[in-house]
Amino acid sequence: MLKTVYDPRRRFLQPARVASTSLGVLISADLVRKPGCRIFHYAISRRNTPLTSAAVSRLAGLILRLRHPSCTTNQLIQGDHGVFHILVPVARQNTVARAA
């Protein structure tokens, strides 16, 4: 008999939500939480034809300007099957209450 066990990682096994532009550009985004930091992960690709490196650089720059204007570091990675990944680390806010 199989027993169902709660797995807190289960939510990561769900399919990613992907948005599409009128030009067939596919974009998904997720927030990855790690001890001491958060990483915003964006995946970009295009239906039927791969994106050029120049197009990906422009799209990454646009995402960074719109979503992370104070970003000082990011990483652009070319993945498999024409998918590019943008990783934007964001330091966690200090949760200790400040003295007034």
Secondary structure, 3 states (H helix, E strand, C coil): CCCCCCCHHHHHHCCCCCEECCCCEEEEEEEEEECCEEEEEEEEEECCCCCCHHHHHHHHHHHHHHHCCCCCCCEEEECHHHCEEEEEEEECCCCCCCCC
